[in-house]
């Protein structure tokens, strides 16, 4: 806690020591956002009405400051957003698009699906300007939903403010968190069972102070009691019946997780939690080594029982301190897992990692599933080539705009709380980030190595198994003859699982995995008087 307070003092003193200059923006390869508040200051809350124009002439075309506002031209309600980030001179904002009557108006902004609620992220203490963008792109490539993001340059009341990220606000919507809309009349039956969005976060910002405390300590002796906040329905809109239902449901999950039978594949935590979303949530937060993970900016949502009724984790949020950009507690080095190490290095923090997360990893079958999925992602979405190409692409995209940003905010070469690394140039900051990521994935490769992994495993009888992990149909490539192959499958506790198989051709067999729950399964093929065993991961 002393380290945290010292860093805050450094942050406050550091911000006060810089002088900032104006920049004359004439054109940009990025869309230009122009906000006019008609002289009014933007408060933390409530929102004030302002004019918004977005100049976006399309891909590959320059945007000039006086071009027609083809991207958007209308009213918004705008306010400051964030917690610690509000203390920086370059402010973050949240806004909603409004119609002529001042009501919410769903619109398409910069190609993102229609909605009314948006955020403008300032990325002040992230001098690469890309940590949040990278994390959301990572998430969007493997999770059901990751917030979409677009780079822009912002003019506020005719004053240049720098590079900003326009990001979708986390919200219930068919194109965001796709759960049913809950009405005040949804107080019984299936309608009462979902959907809800709950978050663990600081009690500042939206719906602050509205929720309940866990009855369980994060770890023995901790003074903390994590606070579950109503995100959707909001604390002001949720009914008493809905409050009672979702609190009782989470209480029940906590009771199961704290009990001896929490690993049971039928009545343990898997009965309530979608493990695929949980695993991907962990992977995105660990590849970025996000120091806020699992304890702040942590969202999960509940489906209606008719849709499966599971708790799903995500969307992920807030990564400006991740990817090697923090000098306290978890530090910016590339080793260590936040999920297991944070409470060891920061036990007195006001927000610590709840007991859930250690319990998940203590389940060897679950941890094996996570390691298998990591190995699969490393072959595709998180390959070295894709990661380096993504970093290079984003740095190239903002190459011109970052020069203006750091003319407006000349902080390159300066410590801004809580930087772990301070580069003298933008290129040095990007190089550090790229090198950090390469070292981080190599660490995770070792930490999450599963020596008996069976991804794309082949043998004498089977030449290929794909896709593995599988969602619906698993395909086996095998040379058939007059004898009929026999498959047997078992779940993680050795129970026989009956699955339908179909011979498609002389070299291909399909097995239907669509009706069984996610997990690791052991299969055996008996063919030509030989037996071959293999593993299958069901997403």
N, C-alpha and C positions, 0 to 999 in steps of 0.2 A: 504494500500500500504506500509506503514512503517513496518507493521508486516511481509509482504512478503519480503521486502528488508533485514530485520534483519535475517529472516530464511535463505535467500540466503548466507548471510555472515557467519552464523553458519555452513552452508553446506560446504562452501569453506574452512573455517578454520578447520572444522572437518576432511575433506578429507586429508588435508595436515598433520594432526597429527598422522596418522596411519602408521605403518610399516607392510609390507606384506612379507610373506615367501613362498618359493617354496614347492611344494608337489610332491612326486614321485608316479604317477599313474601307477599301473601295471594292474589292472583289475577293472571292474565295472559291476553291473547289468544293468546299463543304456548303450545305444549306445555311443560310443566314436567318437567324431568328431575331426579330425586332419587337421589343416590348415597350409600350408607352403607358406609364401609370398616371399621366397628366399631372406630374409634380408630386404625387403622393408617395410616401415611404412604404415599403413592403414590410408588414409586421410578421411575427411568428404566427399569429392567428388573431382574428379571423381573416379569411381571404378578402382582398380588395379587388375591385373590378379594374381591368386594364385592357388595352388593345394589343392584339398579337398579329403580327404578319410574319409569314415564313416564305422566304425567297428560295425556290427550288426549281431550277430549270431542267432538271433531269440528269441522269447518269452521264458523266463525261463532259458536262457543260459547266462553264464558270457561272457563278452567281454574283451579280453586281449589286451594290448596295441600294441603287435606285430602280432596280428591275421590279416589274409587277409581282405581287405576292401570290404566286400560283399555288404554293403549298398550303396556305391558310390565311384568311383575312377576316378576323372577327374578334369577339369579346372573350375574355377569360377571367376567372377568379384566381388570384395568385397569392401565395404566402411563402414565407421562409419554411424550410424543412430541415430535418436532421437534428442531431443533438450536439455533439462536440463540434461538428463541422460548421455550425453557425458561428462559432468564434473566429473563424478565418475571415480575412477581408474579402475573399472571393466567395460569394454566398451561394448556397444551394437553394433551389426553389421547387415548390410543388404547385401545379395549376390544374384547373378543370376548364374545358372548353364550354362556352355558354351560347345559347340561342338569343334571339332578339328580346325575349322575355326574361332573360337572366337565369334560365333553367339549364340543367346539364344537357349537353348536346354531343352525342357520339359522332366523332369524325375520324377520318383516316389522316394520320400525320406521317409524312415521309415514308409512305408505303406500309406502315404498320396497321393492323386491323382496327376497325372503328372502336373507339372508346372515348370517354370524356376525361379520364384522370391520368395525369402524366407527371413525371419528375424531370428536373434539369439538374444534373449532377455536376458539381464544379471541379471535382478531381484536383483540389488545390495541393494537398500534401502528397499526391502521387504524380511525380514529375514525368513519368512515362505517358501519362494521360490515358492509360489503357488497362489498368488492373481490373476495374469493374467490367469493362467491355470484354476482356478475355474470359473472365469467369462466367459471364452470362452466355457467351458463345459456347464455352465448354459445356455448360449446363444444358443449353438448348440442343446440343448434339447427342445427349444421352438420356435426358430426363423427359418426362411427359410435357413439361413446360419450363422454359427459362425466359426471363424478361428480355424482350427485344430491345435493341439499342441502336441509336443513330448518332454519328458525330455531327456537331453544328458549331457555328460561332455566334455569339450572343451580343446584341446591342441592346442596352437598357437605357431608356430615356436619352437616346442618341450618344451614349457613352459606351465604348467598346469594353466588353467584360471577359473576352477570351474564349477558349475552346470549352464547350459543354457537351455532356452526353444527354440526349433526350432518351428517356427510358420509360417503358411501361410501368406504371405503378402496380404493385401486387393487388389483385382485385378478383372477385368472382365474376367470371364472364366466360362465354363459350370459347373465346380465343385466348383466355388467360388461365385462371384456375377454373377448370370446367366441371363445376358442381352445380346442382340445382339451386335456383333462386329460392330463398326462404321468405315466406310471407308471415305477417303477424298471426295469421290464422293457422299456420302450420304448428299445431300444438298437440297432435296425437297421431298415432299410426305411423306408417312409413315416412310421411312427410316430416315428422319430427326428428327422424334419425339422420338427416343430412340435407344440404351440406353446410359444414361449419369450417371456418378458417380460424386457427388458434396460433398465437405467436408467443415466443419467449423473447423478451426485449426489455430495454430500459423503459421506465414508466413515463417517458416523454414522447411527444408526437401523438399520432392518432389513437383514440380510444384509451389514452393514458389513465392508469389507475382503475380500470374496469376489468375485473376478472377474479381470480382466486389463487391463493397460495397452495402449493403442494403440501401434503401432510408429511412428506418424507424429506429428510435432509439429503443433500447431494452426496455427502460422505460422512462417516461417523465424526461427530464433534463439530461439524460446520454450523454456523449460525444462520446460514442461508436457508430460505424456503423459496424455491423457484416460483415465479409468478406467471401463471397462464392468463394471457389477455385475450379478450374477445376481439377478433379482427373482422370476422363476418359471421352472422350479423354483428353490426357494431354494438358497442356497449350501450348506446342510447336507443338502439332499435330492437335488440334481442328481448324476447319475452321471458317471463319467469319460468315458464315451462321449458323453453329452449335452454335457458341457463342451467336448470336442474338436470336436464337430460345430458348435456355435453359434459358437465362437471362429473356426474355420476359415471359416465362412460370412461373418462380419463382416470378417475379414481380407481375404477375397476382394473384398467390396464396397469396402473401403478401397483395395485395389490398383487396382480399376477406376476409382474416383473420382480417384485420383492419376495415372492414365495419360492419354495423349492422346486415347483413343477413348471417354471417359466420356459424351460427348453422343450417341453412336451410338444410334438408337432401338431397335435390335435387341439389341445386346450391351453397351450402356452401362448407366448406373445404373438406367434404367427396367426393365431385365430383372429387377432385384432389389427395387426400391422402388416402392410404391404411391404415385403422385404426387398423387392426390386427397387422401389423408390427410396427406401431407407439406405440401401447400399450405394446407389448413385449419389444420394445426398452426402454421404460420408466421403465418397471418392472426390467429388468436386471440392469439398471443403478441405480435404487433405492434400490434393495436388496443389492447391493454392496456399496451404498451411495458414488458413484463415484464423487469426487469434480470437475472433468473435464467435467462431463456430460453436454450435450446440448450446450456447448460453445466451447469445444476443442475436437479433435479426434472424431468428430461427422460426420457420413457419411449418405447420403441418395442417392437413385438412381431412375431413371425414366425408366419405361417400354416404349416400342413402343405403339402407340395408338392401333395397331392391337392386342396387348397382354393385353390391358386394360388401358394403358396410365397413370396409377397411379404412384405417388411418394411413394416409399417404404423406410422405415427407417432401417438403419443398413448398413453394419455389425458394431457391437460394437467393440471398440478398446481402449486399454491402461487403465489398472486398478491397476497399482502398488501403486497408492495413495488411492485406495478405500479400503473397508472392514476394516475401523478403523485405517488407516495408515497415517493420515494427522493431523498436529497440528495447522493449520491456517484456518480461515474462517469457513467452515462447521464443522470443528473439527472431532475428532474420536469417539465422543459419538454415541450411536445407535439411537437417535431420530432425527426427522426433515426430511423434504423432500428437496433434492437438487433442484428439479424443481421449488419449490416455495420459498425456503429460501435463496438460494445463493446470489441473488441480495440484500437481506436485510442485510446480514452479510458481504458482500464484494462488496459494490456498486462502489468502486473506482478501482476495478481490471481492468487490461487491456482488459480482455475478460469476458464478462458477459453473462447471459442467455437471449436469444432473446425473444421478446414479444410473439412469436408463442406459447410457452409452457404454459404460463398462460392462453391464450385463449382456448387452448385445454381443460384444466381442468375446465374452467368456463362453459363449455358445460356440463350440468348435465347428459345428456344421454351418452355422451362419457365417463364421469367419472364413471358412473354406469357400462358401459361395461368394463372399466379397473378393477373395483373392482370385478366384476363377474369373469373376467379372472384370477385375482390374487387368488381368492378363488379356482378356478379350479386347478391352478398350485400347490397350497399348498396341495392339495390332492394327487398330483402325483410328478411332477419333483422337486418341492421345499418342499417336506415333511421334517419334522425334521429328519426322519430316513435316507432319501437319502442324505441330506446335511451333516450329521455327518459321514455317511459311506464314502462319497466322500472325505471329509477332511482327515479322517483316512487312506483311500487308498492312497492318494497322499503323505501324510507324511511317510507312510510305504515304498512307492516306492522310495523315495529319502533318506530313512533313513541312508544308508551307504554313499551315495555321499555327503550329507549335511555336514558330519564330515570333509571330505576333503575340501569342499567349504569354510568352516569357519576356517580351518587351513590356507588356502591360503589368505582368507580375514577375519582376526580375529576381527569381528565387533559385535559379540554377546555381549550384555551388554553395548553397546556404542550407543549414539544418532547419527543417520544418518538422515540428513534432508529428509523429514519433519516428522519423527516418532512421533506418538502420544503416543505409548506405547513402552517401552524398556524392553524386557525380558532378563534375565541373561543366559538363555539356549534356544536351539532350541525348546525343548518341551514346555517351557513357552510361546514362540511365537505362537506355534500351538494352545495351549490351549486358549490363548487370542483370536485368530482368531475364533476358534470354538464357544467360549462363546459369542463373539461379534455377530456372525451370528445368533445364537439362539435368542439373545435379539432383533436383527434387525427384524427378521421375525415376532416376537411377536408384535413389534411396528407397523409394516405394517398391521398385522391382525387387530389391533385396528383402525389405520388410514384409512384403506380401507375396514372397515366393511360395509356390505350392508345388513341391517336387513331384507329386504324383498326379499333376494336372493332366486332363485328358482332352484338352481342346485340340481338335483336328487330329486326334490320336488314330493311328492306323495299326493294323496287325495282319496276321496271316489270312484271316477270314474276311476281314472288312478292309477295303481299300480307302474308305472315307466315311466320315460321319459329319453331317451338316444340316442346318446351322446349329452350332453348339456353343453358347446357350441357345435354347429353342423356345419359341412361343407356342406354335401350333403343331406343325408336322416336322418330324425328324426324318431325314433321308439317309439311308444306308446304301453305300455302293458295295456290292458283293457279287461274286461270280456264282450263279446258281447252276444246279444240275437237277437230276430227277428227284432228289431228296428235298423235303420241305424244311426250311430253316425254322428253328424254334427260339423265340425270344422270351426271356423272363426278366422282370424288373422289380426292384425292391426300393422302398423309401429309406430315409436316413436311419430309421430304427429297425430295419430289417423286415418290415411287413411287405408281403407280396402285393404288387400293384398290377391290375389287369388293364392292359392297353390293347387297342385294336391295331393290327398291322395289315398291310395290303401289298401284295407283289405287283409292281408296276411294269417291270420288264425283266429280262434275264439278268440284269445287273443292278436293279434298283428296287428297294423296299421302303415303304412309307409307314411310319408309326405315329399314331395320333396322341399328342401330349396336351391337347387343348383343354381337357376336362380335369386335369389334376393340378393341385396347388404348386406354387413355386418352391423350389428346393433342389437338393442334390439327390440324384437317383443312380443306383448301380444297376447296370444291365448285363445280361449274359446271352450270348448267341451260341446255340448248340447246332452245329452244322458239319456234315461230313465226318462225324465222330470226333470232332474237335470242339473245344469250348473256348470262347474269347470273352473276357470281361472288359467293361468300359464304364466310364462315368458320363452322365448326362446332366446338364444344368437346365432346369426349367425356369424361365423368367416369370 
